[in-house]
Amino acid sequence: MMEKTILLVDDEPDIREVLNISLSDIGYKVLTAENGADALNIFKNADIPVVITDIKMPGIDGIELLRKIKHENPETEVIMLTGHGDLDLAIKSLKFEATDFITKPINDDALELALVRAFEKIAMRKKLREYEKEETIGRYCYEITHRQNTPCSGENHQCPLVQTLKTHKSSKETHVHKDKNNNNIYYSISAYPLFENGQVIGAIELSRDITADINARQAMMKQDKLASIGRLSAGVAHEINNPLTTILTSTMLIQEDMAPDDPIQEELETIANETLRCRKIVTSLLDFARQTKPAKKHYNINKIVGECIKLTRKQATFHDLTIVSNLSDDMPTVLMDKDQIQQAVINLILNATDATDSGGTITVSTQFIPQDKIVEIAISDTGKGILGENTDKIFEPFFTTKDSGTGLGLAITHGIIGQHGGTINVKSNQSQGTTFTIKLPQNQGKQDGNP
């Protein structure tokens, strides 16, 4: 493993001492020099991958030291230290291939991040030089990393390799591609120039699949958003519920005192119906905001799913739909809150009922994936499907495509599954139907109460 050695160059002894201590504490081996001449002597006699140098020093200043170090070894990473009044010099240093610059007073976190990036670049170069498998020789990068027959192009898919060879500087892009299921795959692609005697003789490129990182970040942001909206919804719903009850009661009392054929009866009926609709929204808000902790016990998942089918079959029949159950025989018991999981599955079946035309089919299936200890519940319909641009929005609160919907059903379902340590995904093709898939870990957390 490469030793993480740093050469620290600064004419101020206090800065050298403080940085030496802080960098040593986080695991770096630190060599120090008080001027550019001493730094060059140390650099020529030691294997130093990273140099941190002040820009303004007597004798050989930081810019000149940078140029001399790059001449000796173009792959050495150099981080510049600068005062706020010397930003022009810092920018100038980047033109001479400085890795980064940090302004004084020095923020330890910023410096540590710059060092992490510098050593990552060194490690990537080393790794890529060792990466000479037979199947990559003579092939283009876009064939290997993107499985394409043509180079990357366009505003959203600029080629970092082209930029690096053009500017002689490192370049980085994030490319988005689709897998066979039309899901986004995110690639972080970095290119770095290779120097020899001060001339660019080629470049190396690193492509990394960052889909999991992106999805995790988006999921975290969505959970934070749902939690914030939940807290707001709880307060709003409680405040609105009482006046709505007063409006509804007063409307009904007025209707009772008026003749049935009074023309105002129709207006009052509209008020009553709209008030009831508002109460329905308030009830959904309270369900969404409640976020009660699941009371988990071991249950037979097939039994729960079967009960959900029984409870919704009548409504499906009313719409001339057929519900087909395809429940696997080898399902284990699952640690869950029965009522919450029932609510989630019923929500999905009722949504499928609303989305499917007369004569269609809704299929509810279960399966166990033993190697991952994951239980799957899938609800598929033969309905009209979901527009592509809507698939990323359907779990957001208040997003709905129904005329009378509140847009909270799927948000509530998403929250329930999340509280059980699971995931819920959707796949849909217009005019070909939609499938929601719930994945639950077989045993997560602890059972509440007695077994």
ZIKA-V403610 format. One record per pair of residues at least 12 apart in sequence whose C-alpha atoms are under 6 Angstrom apart, sorted by sequence separation. I is the first residue (numbers start at 1). J is the second residue. If there is no record, write none. Layout:
BEGIN
[[I | J] [I | J]]
END
This chain:
BEGIN
[[160 | 172] [175 | 187] [192 | 204] [365 | 377] [425 | 437] [174 | 187] [191 | 204] [365 | 378] [424 | 437] [174 | 188] [191 | 205] [364 | 378] [397 | 411] [424 | 438] [190 | 205] [364 | 379] [395 | 410] [396 | 411] [423 | 438] [173 | 189] [190 | 206] [363 | 379] [395 | 411] [423 | 439] [172 | 189] [189 | 206] [363 | 380] [422 | 439] [157 | 175] [172 | 190] [189 | 207] [362 | 380] [422 | 440] [171 | 190] [188 | 207] [362 | 381] [78 | 98] [79 | 99] [81 | 101] [83 | 103] [171 | 191] [188 | 208] [361 | 381] [78 | 99] [79 | 100] [80 | 101] [81 | 102] [82 | 103] [83 | 104] [170 | 191] [187 | 208] [361 | 382] [77 | 99] [79 | 101] [81 | 103] [82 | 104] [170 | 192] [187 | 209] [360 | 382] [5 | 28] [7 | 30] [9 | 32] [11 | 34] [186 | 209] [187 | 210] [4 | 28] [5 | 29] [6 | 30] [7 | 31] [8 | 32] [9 | 33] [10 | 34] [11 | 35] [36 | 60] [186 | 210] [248 | 272] [5 | 30] [7 | 32] [9 | 34] [168 | 193] [186 | 211] [50 | 76] [52 | 78] [54 | 80] [55 | 81] [185 | 211] [49 | 76] [50 | 77] [51 | 78] [52 | 79] [53 | 80] [54 | 81] [55 | 82] [356 | 383] [50 | 78] [52 | 80] [53 | 81] [355 | 383] [36 | 65] [352 | 381] [161 | 191] [160 | 191] [300 | 333] [299 | 333] [298 | 333] [299 | 334] [298 | 334] [298 | 335] [321 | 358] [331 | 368] [297 | 335] [308 | 346] [320 | 358] [321 | 359] [323 | 361] [325 | 363] [327 | 365] [328 | 366] [296 | 335] [297 | 336] [319 | 358] [320 | 359] [321 | 360] [322 | 361] [323 | 362] [324 | 363] [325 | 364] [326 | 365] [327 | 366] [328 | 367] [296 | 336] [321 | 361] [323 | 363] [325 | 365] [296 | 337] [295 | 337] [386 | 428] [5 | 48] [294 | 337] [385 | 428] [6 | 50] [7 | 51] [8 | 52] [9 | 53] [10 | 54] [385 | 429] [386 | 430] [6 | 51] [8 | 53] [237 | 282] [385 | 430] [384 | 430] [385 | 431] [384 | 431] [385 | 433] [384 | 433] [385 | 434] [382 | 432] [383 | 433] [382 | 433] [233 | 285] [234 | 286] [381 | 433] [381 | 434] [380 | 434] [234 | 289] [380 | 435] [233 | 289] [379 | 435] [379 | 436] [378 | 436] [230 | 289] [378 | 437] [377 | 437] [377 | 438] [376 | 438] [376 | 439] [375 | 439] [375 | 440] [374 | 440] [374 | 441] [374 | 442] [344 | 413] [373 | 442] [334 | 442] [335 | 443] [74 | 195] [288 | 412] [281 | 406] [297 | 447] [296 | 447] [296 | 448] [295 | 448]]
END
